[in-house]
């Protein structure tokens, strides 16, 4: 299959294709490429969301998993949690600059997955 894209090459540091067991990038990749991490990050590309909005956008996520995912992404500096001093309490989530940079890379991946999912799954036997 021909594509209009140029071949992609790993940077020289990664050219051997091996990430050492203690490499911090493994931890970061685990956080951002988890099923829920990707969905939350991509949902936030559309702007600030409240908890309930994120829960609806990531259909099927449990409250516990959403809380865990948001805490992890916040700790990693990708998501900003903003509490509003109102009653009832209101918390809004948005992407940090680093989170926006990452999401710009994830959106094409998610789009590719969406566009190709049917044909890929139909090819499975």
Order of alpha helices (4+ residues) and beta strands (2+ residues): alpha-alpha-beta-alpha-alpha-beta-beta-alpha
